Amino acid sequence: MQKYIPILKWLPTYDKRNLSKDLIAGLTVGIILVPQGMAYAMIAGLPPVYGLYAALFPVLMYMVFGTSRQVSVGPVAMDSLLVAAGLGALSIIGIENYVAMAILLAFMVGVIQFLLGVLKMGFLVNFLSRPVISGFTSAAAFVIIFSQLKHLLGAPIESSKMFHQLVINALNKFGESNLYDFAIGLSGIIIILVFKKINKKIPAILIVVILGILAVYGLNLEQYGVHVVGEIPTGLPIFSLPTIALENVLSLWPIALTLALVGYLETISIGKALEEKSGEETIVANQELVALGLGNIVGSFFQSYSSTASFSRSAINGEAGAKTNLSALFSVVMVIGTLLFLTPVFYYLPKAALASIIMVSVIGLIDVAYAKQLWHKRKDEFVVLLITFFVTLFIGIPQGILIGVLSSLLLMVYRTSNPHFAVLGNIKDTDYYKNITRFADEVINREDLLIVRFDAQLYFGNVGFFKNQLFKEIDKKGIKLKGVILNAEAINYIDSTGAQALTKVIREIHDRNMQFYIAGAIGPTRDIIFNSGIINELHKEFLFVKIKEAVACFDDPSSVSSLKGRVAYQNQFKV
């Protein structure tokens, strides 16, 4: 049971000396979680109270089923934006229907994550490469920041999932801004940034919330048009099953799958980063999917929208000294206390203050340093990052992720279809054979013998490239060439097309009165050479473990070293 319910593993052996640390960390995160939850619900297009609902059962479920000791789960900016983008693309009339769809979406995300975890398919997240994630998150940060201008300016700016439309809408309505809203929002941004610079442990977000409430209540700013959160329902969410309709499921599944994978990627990334700092490795990837899935499923029964791990709150949790998942319990207690007793206070919380919290929180998602690194070192991956960035920014968030993933896959296909192909030569006075381009002054490049290395699997996508490069080098040598050695150390697989092409290549080389040798083939590749029929054209006596033995056979087929090489190869094959 400990394998499937990790809390059973650490709770019975809980060290009571860690209680104070977990308590402080949990309350610290809870103080941040309350205003952040309400702010992120606004990003999702939901009433603020749903951000508090998302900070209850998903957090508790992760505490029971999660494997990271310091990850903090709940509503986050990225998922909230994805929810808004996904639901915004549908024709939903009325806030009640919008809330119902958001809860159904959370349920679907949970089911997908749970099934992926049970089926051990966490590897799917690997298709979201870092350039794609960086481009997507950076663009999403801009969209989030500009989506909050309507609250920061207090102007009726129409929402949009596209950045340029947000900018146009903001410019059109800029003249209708409320100076009081703008002053509150700008002050909130300055306060958070100043306190972060002085000391990151100061609860700047809480200070902004308190000052905002006091300003609105004490100065009666509501009469000057300041937009406030308003009435928040008191009490805990009631149990209610999501309304499931087939047409809604069919329309939501693409964004649900996106949310499931992005949420899992965020959790794993945060958890691994915290593990590196703490030196304690506890994360089990597929169990994390199960924990997130159960959190979203059970959360949807209690009116929660999609949740996952938070970068900022997890960092705060770790810095505050959290030792176990028990800290999450104290965060939940803070949220429950707020829902039961403090909701009347939050009536006066200005939306501009929440907008300032959101804007500062998501600035860290803009990863300029990584983009610069790719520009200097990997321009092909920089292009993938740019494609993802601009598509996310100007077309849409789901489209940005999809096209980014496709771009990175196309780049991978291009690389494998045009792999590294090297001509080797013998380094003087050694048994080593190296690239004649890299070691031009140190290698002996013979005219009668061509030695090549192909640094990839040989499959249908690159057999044409392999054949063209090989015969290009053969033609360079001219009539003096008598033998070709293929160093197959880097070839870990040959598909049926590759096997057929290699057989034809060997036959054509033989027709030119040259001999062909293969050296260094690893076990799985040797199996394919024998099972696919390549050996019938090549013949077993021209397979060798090392290049030097193939060279010895070429120079003198009856030499001792040549015979030893053949025996060694045959013994390896038998093993």
C-alpha positions as CSV (number, residue, x, y, z in Angstrom):
1,M,0.0,0.0,0.0
2,Q,2.9,2.3,0.6
3,K,3.8,2.1,-3.1
4,Y,0.3,3.5,-4.1
5,I,-0.3,5.7,-1.1
6,P,3.0,7.4,-0.2
7,I,1.7,9.1,2.9
8,L,1.6,5.6,4.6
9,K,5.4,5.4,4.1
10,W,6.5,8.7,5.7
11,L,3.7,9.6,8.2
12,P,4.2,6.6,10.6
13,T,7.9,7.5,10.9
14,Y,7.3,11.3,11.0
15,D,9.9,13.1,13.1
16,K,8.0,15.4,15.5
17,R,11.0,17.8,15.4
18,N,9.9,18.7,11.8
19,L,6.4,19.7,12.9
20,S,7.3,23.4,13.7
21,K,9.1,23.7,10.3
22,D,6.2,22.2,8.4
23,L,3.8,24.4,10.3
24,I,5.7,27.6,9.5
25,A,6.1,26.6,5.9
26,G,2.5,25.6,5.5
27,L,1.1,28.8,7.0
28,T,3.6,30.9,4.9
29,V,2.4,29.2,1.7
30,G,-1.2,29.6,2.9
31,I,-0.8,33.3,3.4
32,I,0.4,33.6,-0.3
33,L,-2.1,31.0,-1.6
34,V,-5.3,32.9,-0.6
35,P,-4.7,36.0,-2.6
36,Q,-2.9,34.1,-5.4
37,G,-5.8,31.7,-5.7
38,M,-8.3,34.4,-6.1
39,A,-6.1,36.2,-8.6
40,Y,-5.5,33.1,-10.7
41,A,-9.2,32.4,-10.8
42,M,-9.7,35.8,-12.3
43,I,-7.2,34.8,-15.1
44,A,-9.3,31.7,-15.7
45,G,-12.4,33.9,-16.1
46,L,-13.9,32.5,-12.9
47,P,-15.2,34.3,-9.7
48,P,-12.3,34.6,-7.2
49,V,-13.8,32.1,-4.7
50,Y,-13.1,29.3,-7.2
51,G,-9.4,29.9,-6.7
52,L,-9.9,29.1,-3.0
53,Y,-11.8,26.0,-3.8
54,A,-8.9,24.8,-6.0
55,A,-6.7,25.2,-3.0
56,L,-8.5,22.6,-0.9
57,F,-9.0,19.0,-2.1
58,P,-6.3,19.0,-4.8
59,V,-3.8,20.0,-2.2
60,L,-5.0,17.3,0.3
61,M,-5.0,14.6,-2.4
62,Y,-1.5,15.5,-3.4
63,M,-0.4,15.4,0.3
64,V,-1.7,11.8,0.5
65,F,-0.7,10.5,-3.0
66,G,2.2,12.8,-4.1
67,T,5.9,11.8,-3.8
68,S,7.6,15.2,-3.6
69,R,8.2,16.5,-0.1
70,Q,8.1,20.2,-0.9
71,V,5.9,20.7,-4.0
72,S,3.0,23.0,-3.4
73,V,-0.1,22.3,-5.4
74,G,-3.1,24.5,-6.2
75,P,-4.2,27.1,-8.8
76,V,-1.5,28.5,-11.0
77,A,-1.2,31.2,-13.6
78,M,-0.3,28.9,-16.6
79,D,-3.2,26.5,-16.1
80,S,-5.6,29.3,-15.4
81,L,-4.7,30.9,-18.8
82,L,-5.1,27.6,-20.6
83,V,-8.5,27.2,-19.0
84,A,-9.5,30.7,-20.2
85,A,-8.1,30.1,-23.7
86,G,-9.8,26.7,-24.0
87,L,-13.2,27.8,-22.7
88,G,-13.0,31.2,-24.4
89,A,-12.9,29.4,-27.8
90,L,-16.3,27.9,-27.0
91,S,-19.7,29.6,-27.2
92,I,-20.6,29.6,-23.5
93,I,-23.5,31.8,-22.4
94,G,-23.6,32.8,-18.7
95,I,-21.2,32.6,-15.8
96,E,-23.0,29.5,-14.4
97,N,-22.4,27.5,-17.6
98,Y,-18.8,28.8,-17.8
99,V,-18.2,27.6,-14.2
100,A,-19.8,24.2,-15.0
101,M,-17.5,23.8,-18.0
102,A,-14.4,24.7,-16.0
103,I,-15.3,22.1,-13.4
104,L,-15.9,19.5,-16.1
105,L,-12.6,20.4,-17.7
106,A,-10.8,19.8,-14.3
107,F,-12.5,16.4,-14.1
108,M,-11.3,15.4,-17.6
109,V,-7.8,16.6,-16.8
110,G,-7.8,14.5,-13.7
111,V,-9.0,11.4,-15.6
112,I,-6.4,11.8,-18.3
113,Q,-3.6,12.3,-15.7
114,F,-4.8,9.3,-13.6
115,L,-5.0,7.0,-16.6
116,L,-1.6,8.1,-17.9
117,G,-0.1,7.4,-14.4
118,V,-1.8,4.0,-14.1
119,L,-0.6,3.0,-17.6
120,K,2.9,4.4,-16.9
121,M,2.8,6.8,-19.8
122,G,4.6,9.7,-18.1
123,F,7.2,9.6,-20.9
124,L,4.7,11.4,-23.2
125,V,5.7,14.7,-21.5
126,N,9.1,14.3,-23.1
127,F,7.6,15.5,-26.4
128,L,7.4,18.9,-24.8
129,S,11.0,19.9,-25.3
130,R,12.5,22.8,-23.3
131,P,12.6,25.2,-26.3
132,V,8.8,24.6,-26.8
133,I,8.1,25.1,-23.0
134,S,10.3,28.2,-22.9
135,G,8.7,29.8,-25.9
136,F,5.2,28.9,-24.7
137,T,5.6,30.1,-21.1
138,S,7.3,33.3,-22.2
139,A,4.5,34.1,-24.7
140,A,1.9,33.1,-22.1
141,A,3.4,35.5,-19.6
142,F,2.9,38.4,-22.0
143,V,-0.7,37.3,-22.6
144,I,-1.4,37.0,-18.9
145,I,0.2,40.4,-18.1
146,F,-1.8,42.2,-20.8
147,S,-5.0,40.3,-19.9
148,Q,-4.8,42.0,-16.5
149,L,-4.7,45.5,-17.9
150,K,-8.5,45.7,-17.6
151,H,-8.2,45.3,-13.8
152,L,-5.0,47.4,-13.5
153,L,-6.6,50.3,-15.5
154,G,-10.1,49.7,-14.3
155,A,-11.3,50.0,-17.9
156,P,-13.8,47.8,-19.8
157,I,-11.2,46.2,-22.0
158,E,-12.5,43.2,-23.9
159,S,-10.6,39.9,-23.3
160,S,-8.9,38.0,-26.1
161,K,-6.6,34.9,-26.4
162,M,-4.4,36.8,-28.9
163,F,-1.7,39.3,-27.7
164,H,-2.1,41.8,-30.5
165,Q,-5.9,41.9,-30.0
166,L,-5.3,42.5,-26.3
167,V,-3.0,45.5,-27.1
168,I,-5.5,46.9,-29.6
169,N,-8.4,46.6,-27.1
170,A,-6.3,48.2,-24.3
171,L,-5.4,51.2,-26.6
172,N,-9.0,51.7,-27.6
173,K,-10.2,51.8,-24.0
174,F,-7.3,53.5,-22.4
175,G,-9.2,56.8,-22.2
176,E,-11.8,55.1,-19.9
177,S,-9.2,54.2,-17.3
178,N,-9.9,54.8,-13.6
179,L,-7.0,56.7,-12.0
180,Y,-7.7,55.2,-8.6
181,D,-7.6,51.6,-9.9
182,F,-4.3,52.4,-11.8
183,A,-2.8,54.0,-8.7
184,I,-3.6,51.0,-6.6
185,G,-2.3,48.5,-9.1
186,L,0.9,50.5,-9.8
187,S,1.5,50.9,-6.1
188,G,1.0,47.1,-5.6
189,I,3.6,46.3,-8.3
190,I,6.2,48.8,-6.8
191,I,5.6,47.4,-3.3
192,I,6.1,43.8,-4.3
193,L,9.2,44.5,-6.4
194,V,10.8,46.7,-3.6
195,F,10.2,44.1,-0.9
196,K,11.5,41.3,-3.1
197,K,14.7,43.2,-3.6
198,I,15.0,44.0,0.2
199,N,14.2,40.5,1.4
200,K,12.3,37.7,-0.4
201,K,11.0,36.3,2.8
202,I,8.9,39.4,3.5
203,P,5.2,38.5,2.6
204,A,4.9,41.4,0.0
205,I,1.8,39.9,-1.6
206,L,0.0,39.8,1.8
207,I,1.1,43.4,2.5
208,V,-0.4,44.5,-0.9
209,V,-3.7,42.7,-0.1
210,I,-4.0,44.3,3.4
211,L,-3.1,47.8,2.2
212,G,-5.5,47.5,-0.7
213,I,-8.4,46.4,1.5
214,L,-7.6,49.2,4.1
215,A,-7.4,51.8,1.3
216,V,-10.7,50.9,-0.2
217,Y,-12.5,50.5,3.1
218,G,-10.9,53.5,4.9
219,L,-11.1,56.0,2.0
220,N,-14.4,54.7,0.7
221,L,-12.8,54.4,-2.8
222,E,-15.7,52.3,-4.1
223,Q,-17.6,55.5,-4.6
224,Y,-14.9,56.6,-7.0
225,G,-15.4,53.6,-9.2
226,V,-12.7,51.4,-7.8
227,H,-13.5,47.8,-8.8
228,V,-13.5,45.4,-5.9
229,V,-13.8,41.6,-5.6
230,G,-17.2,42.0,-4.0
231,E,-19.2,39.5,-2.1
232,I,-17.5,36.1,-1.8
233,P,-19.7,33.1,-0.7
234,T,-18.9,32.1,2.9
235,G,-18.5,28.4,3.7
236,L,-16.9,25.4,2.2
237,P,-17.8,24.1,-1.3
238,I,-20.5,21.4,-1.4
239,F,-20.2,18.0,-3.0
240,S,-21.5,18.0,-6.6
241,L,-20.7,15.8,-9.5
242,P,-19.6,17.6,-12.7
243,T,-22.2,17.8,-15.4
244,I,-21.0,15.5,-18.2
245,A,-22.4,15.8,-21.7
246,L,-20.8,14.0,-24.7
247,E,-20.7,17.2,-26.8
248,N,-18.9,19.1,-24.1
249,V,-16.4,16.3,-23.6
250,L,-15.7,16.2,-27.3
251,S,-15.1,20.0,-27.4
252,L,-12.9,20.0,-24.3
253,W,-10.7,17.0,-24.8
254,P,-7.9,18.8,-26.7
255,I,-7.4,21.5,-24.0
256,A,-7.8,18.8,-21.3
257,L,-5.0,16.8,-22.8
258,T,-2.8,19.9,-23.0
259,L,-3.6,20.9,-19.4
260,A,-2.8,17.3,-18.2
261,L,0.6,17.2,-19.9
262,V,1.6,20.8,-19.1
263,G,0.5,20.4,-15.5
264,Y,2.5,17.2,-15.1
265,L,5.5,18.8,-16.7
266,E,5.4,21.7,-14.3
267,T,5.1,19.4,-11.3
268,I,8.0,17.2,-12.4
269,S,10.2,20.1,-13.2
270,I,9.5,21.8,-9.9
271,G,9.9,18.6,-7.9
272,K,13.2,17.7,-9.6
273,A,14.6,21.2,-9.0
274,L,13.7,21.1,-5.3
275,E,15.2,17.6,-5.0
276,E,18.5,18.9,-6.3
277,K,18.6,21.5,-3.6
278,S,17.5,19.2,-0.8
279,G,19.6,16.2,-1.9
280,E,16.7,13.9,-1.2
281,E,15.3,11.9,-4.1
282,T,11.7,10.8,-3.6
283,I,9.8,11.6,-6.8
284,V,8.2,8.7,-8.7
285,A,7.1,10.1,-12.1
286,N,4.1,8.0,-12.8
287,Q,2.9,8.3,-9.2
288,E,2.9,12.1,-9.6
289,L,0.5,11.7,-12.5
290,V,-1.8,9.6,-10.2
291,A,-1.6,12.2,-7.4
292,L,-2.4,15.1,-9.8
293,G,-5.1,13.1,-11.4
294,L,-6.9,12.2,-8.2
295,G,-6.5,15.8,-7.0
296,N,-8.2,17.2,-10.1
297,I,-10.9,14.5,-10.0
298,V,-11.8,14.8,-6.4
299,G,-11.4,18.6,-6.6
300,S,-13.9,18.8,-9.4
301,F,-16.4,17.1,-7.1
302,F,-16.0,20.1,-4.8
303,Q,-16.2,22.9,-7.4
304,S,-12.5,23.2,-8.1
305,Y,-11.0,24.0,-11.5
306,S,-7.8,22.6,-12.8
307,S,-4.7,22.7,-10.5
308,T,-1.1,21.7,-10.5
309,A,2.2,22.5,-8.8
310,S,3.2,26.2,-8.4
311,F,6.7,27.4,-9.1
312,S,6.5,30.4,-6.7
313,R,4.7,28.7,-3.8
314,S,6.9,25.5,-4.0
315,A,10.0,27.7,-3.8
316,I,8.6,29.5,-0.8
317,N,7.6,26.2,0.8
318,G,11.2,24.9,0.4
319,E,12.8,28.2,1.6
320,A,10.5,28.3,4.6
321,G,11.9,24.9,5.7
322,A,9.2,22.4,4.8
323,K,10.3,18.8,5.4
324,T,7.3,16.8,4.5
325,N,3.9,17.0,2.7
326,L,2.3,17.8,6.1
327,S,3.0,21.4,5.4
328,A,0.2,21.3,2.8
329,L,-2.3,20.5,5.6
330,F,-1.6,23.8,7.3
331,S,-2.0,25.7,4.0
332,V,-5.4,24.1,3.6
333,V,-6.3,25.1,7.2
334,M,-5.5,28.7,6.2
335,V,-7.8,28.5,3.2
336,I,-10.6,26.9,5.2
337,G,-10.3,29.7,7.8
338,T,-10.5,32.3,5.1
339,L,-13.6,30.7,3.5
340,L,-15.4,30.3,6.9
341,F,-14.5,33.6,8.6
342,L,-12.6,36.1,6.4
343,T,-14.6,36.3,3.1
344,P,-16.5,39.5,4.2
345,V,-13.1,41.2,4.6
346,F,-12.1,40.3,1.0
347,Y,-15.2,42.1,-0.3
348,Y,-13.1,45.3,-0.3
349,L,-10.1,43.8,-2.0
350,P,-9.4,45.9,-5.2
351,K,-9.1,43.9,-8.4
352,A,-6.2,46.2,-9.3
353,A,-4.2,44.8,-6.3
354,L,-4.8,41.2,-7.6
355,A,-3.8,42.3,-11.0
356,S,-0.5,43.6,-9.6
357,I,0.1,40.3,-7.9
358,I,-0.5,38.4,-11.1
359,M,1.7,40.6,-13.2
360,V,4.7,40.4,-10.9
361,S,4.3,36.7,-10.4
362,V,4.4,35.8,-14.1
363,I,7.3,38.0,-15.1
364,G,9.6,35.2,-14.0
365,L,8.1,33.0,-16.7
366,I,9.8,35.1,-19.4
367,D,13.1,33.2,-19.9
368,V,15.3,35.6,-21.9
369,A,18.6,34.0,-20.7
370,Y,17.7,30.6,-22.2
371,A,16.7,32.2,-25.5
372,K,20.1,34.0,-25.6
373,Q,21.8,30.7,-24.8
374,L,20.1,29.0,-27.7
375,W,20.8,31.9,-30.1
376,H,24.6,31.5,-29.4
377,K,24.8,27.7,-29.2
378,R,21.8,26.0,-30.9
379,K,20.2,28.3,-33.5
380,D,18.0,25.4,-34.8
381,E,16.4,25.1,-31.4
382,F,16.2,28.8,-31.1
383,V,14.0,28.8,-34.2
384,V,11.7,26.3,-32.5
385,L,11.5,28.5,-29.5
386,L,10.6,31.5,-31.7
387,I,7.9,29.6,-33.6
388,T,6.3,28.5,-30.4
389,F,6.6,32.0,-28.9
390,F,5.0,33.9,-31.9
391,V,2.3,31.3,-32.6
392,T,1.3,31.3,-28.9
393,L,1.3,35.1,-28.9
394,F,-0.6,35.9,-32.0
395,I,-2.7,32.8,-32.8
396,G,-3.5,31.0,-29.6
397,I,-2.1,29.0,-26.6
398,P,-3.2,25.5,-27.6
399,Q,-2.0,26.2,-31.2
400,G,1.3,27.4,-29.9
401,I,1.9,24.2,-27.9
402,L,0.8,22.0,-30.8
403,I,2.9,23.7,-33.5
404,G,5.8,24.0,-31.1
405,V,5.8,20.2,-30.5
406,L,5.4,19.5,-34.2
407,S,8.3,21.9,-35.0
408,S,10.6,20.1,-32.4
409,L,9.6,16.7,-33.9
410,L,10.3,17.9,-37.4
411,L,13.7,19.2,-36.2
412,M,14.4,15.8,-34.7
413,V,13.4,14.1,-38.0
414,Y,15.6,16.4,-39.9
415,R,18.6,15.7,-37.7
416,T,18.1,11.9,-37.9
417,S,17.7,12.1,-41.7
418,N,20.9,14.1,-42.0
419,P,23.2,12.6,-39.3
420,H,26.9,13.0,-38.9
421,F,28.9,11.1,-41.5
422,A,32.7,10.9,-40.9
423,V,35.6,9.6,-42.9
424,L,38.2,8.1,-40.5
425,G,41.9,7.7,-40.7
426,N,44.5,6.0,-38.5
427,I,46.3,8.2,-36.0
428,K,50.0,7.7,-36.5
429,D,51.6,5.1,-34.3
430,T,48.3,4.1,-32.6
431,D,45.4,1.7,-33.1
432,Y,42.9,4.7,-33.0
433,Y,40.9,5.8,-36.0
434,K,39.5,9.3,-35.9
435,N,37.7,11.9,-38.1
436,I,40.2,13.1,-40.8
437,T,38.6,16.5,-40.7
438,R,39.1,17.0,-36.9
439,F,42.5,15.3,-36.8
440,A,43.9,16.4,-40.3
441,D,47.5,16.7,-39.1
442,E,47.6,13.5,-37.1
443,V,45.9,10.8,-39.2
444,I,47.0,8.7,-42.1
445,N,44.4,8.8,-44.9
446,R,45.0,5.9,-47.3
447,E,44.1,6.1,-51.0
448,D,43.3,2.4,-51.3
449,L,41.0,2.1,-48.2
450,L,38.0,4.1,-47.2
451,I,36.9,4.0,-43.5
452,V,33.6,5.7,-42.7
453,R,31.4,6.1,-39.5
454,F,27.7,6.7,-39.6
455,D,26.5,8.3,-36.3
456,A,22.8,7.3,-36.3
457,Q,20.4,4.4,-36.7
458,L,20.0,3.4,-40.3
459,Y,16.3,3.7,-41.2
460,F,14.0,4.7,-44.0
461,G,14.4,8.4,-43.4
462,N,18.2,8.5,-43.9
463,V,19.1,5.6,-46.1
464,G,19.3,8.0,-49.1
465,F,21.6,10.3,-47.2
466,F,23.8,7.4,-46.1
467,K,24.1,6.0,-49.7
468,N,24.8,9.4,-51.2
469,Q,27.5,10.3,-48.7
470,L,29.2,6.9,-49.0
471,F,29.4,6.9,-52.8
472,K,30.4,10.5,-52.8
473,E,33.5,9.5,-50.7
474,I,34.1,6.4,-52.8
475,D,34.1,8.5,-56.0
476,K,36.6,10.9,-54.4
477,K,39.1,8.1,-53.9
478,G,38.8,7.0,-57.5
479,I,40.3,3.9,-59.1
480,K,42.9,3.3,-56.4
481,L,40.2,2.4,-53.8
482,K,40.1,-1.3,-53.1
483,G,38.1,-1.6,-49.9
484,V,35.5,0.1,-47.7
485,I,35.1,-0.3,-43.9
486,L,31.9,0.8,-42.2
487,N,32.4,1.5,-38.5
488,A,29.0,0.6,-37.1
489,E,29.6,1.4,-33.4
490,A,27.0,4.3,-33.5
491,I,24.4,2.4,-35.5
492,N,22.0,1.0,-32.8
493,Y,19.2,0.0,-35.1
494,I,18.6,-0.9,-38.8
495,D,15.0,-1.1,-40.0
496,S,13.8,-3.2,-43.0
497,T,14.4,-0.4,-45.5
498,G,17.8,0.3,-44.1
499,A,18.7,-3.4,-44.3
500,Q,17.6,-3.7,-47.9
501,A,19.5,-0.5,-48.8
502,L,22.7,-1.7,-47.0
503,T,22.5,-5.0,-48.8
504,K,22.2,-3.2,-52.2
505,V,25.1,-0.9,-51.2
506,I,27.4,-3.9,-50.4
507,R,26.4,-5.6,-53.7
508,E,27.2,-2.5,-55.7
509,I,30.6,-2.1,-54.0
510,H,31.3,-5.7,-54.8
511,D,30.4,-5.1,-58.4
512,R,33.0,-2.4,-58.5
513,N,35.6,-5.0,-57.4
514,M,36.0,-3.6,-53.9
515,Q,35.6,-5.4,-50.6
516,F,33.2,-4.3,-47.9
517,Y,33.8,-4.7,-44.1
518,I,31.7,-3.9,-41.0
519,A,33.5,-3.3,-37.7
520,G,32.3,-2.5,-34.2
521,A,28.6,-3.5,-34.6
522,I,26.9,-3.8,-31.2
523,G,24.9,-6.8,-30.3
524,P,21.4,-5.7,-31.4
525,T,22.8,-4.4,-34.7
526,R,24.7,-7.7,-35.3
527,D,21.4,-9.6,-34.7
528,I,19.8,-7.5,-37.4
529,I,22.7,-8.1,-39.8
530,F,22.2,-11.8,-39.4
531,N,18.4,-11.9,-39.3
532,S,17.7,-9.5,-42.1
533,G,19.8,-11.2,-44.7
534,I,22.6,-8.6,-44.9
535,I,25.1,-11.3,-43.9
536,N,24.3,-13.2,-47.1
537,E,25.7,-10.4,-49.2
538,L,28.5,-9.4,-46.7
539,H,29.6,-12.9,-45.5
540,K,30.5,-13.6,-41.9
541,E,34.3,-13.4,-42.4
542,F,34.1,-9.7,-43.1
543,L,32.6,-8.8,-39.7
544,F,35.0,-7.5,-37.1
545,V,35.0,-6.2,-33.5
546,K,37.6,-3.5,-34.2
547,I,38.6,-1.4,-37.1
548,K,42.2,-2.4,-36.8
549,E,41.2,-6.0,-37.4
550,A,39.2,-5.2,-40.5
551,V,42.2,-3.2,-41.8
552,A,44.5,-6.1,-41.0
553,C,42.2,-8.4,-43.0
554,F,42.2,-5.9,-45.9
555,D,46.0,-5.8,-45.9
556,D,46.5,-9.5,-45.5
557,P,43.4,-11.8,-45.3
558,S,45.5,-14.6,-43.9
559,S,47.2,-12.5,-41.2
560,V,47.0,-13.7,-37.5
561,S,45.4,-10.5,-36.3
562,S,42.7,-10.8,-39.0
563,L,41.9,-14.4,-37.9
564,K,41.8,-13.3,-34.2
565,G,39.4,-10.6,-35.0
566,R,37.0,-13.0,-36.8
567,V,37.2,-15.5,-33.9
568,A,36.6,-12.6,-31.4
569,Y,33.6,-11.4,-33.4
570,Q,32.0,-14.9,-33.7
571,N,32.5,-15.5,-29.9
572,Q,30.7,-12.1,-29.2
573,F,27.9,-13.1,-31.5
574,K,27.4,-16.4,-29.7
575,V,27.3,-14.6,-26.3
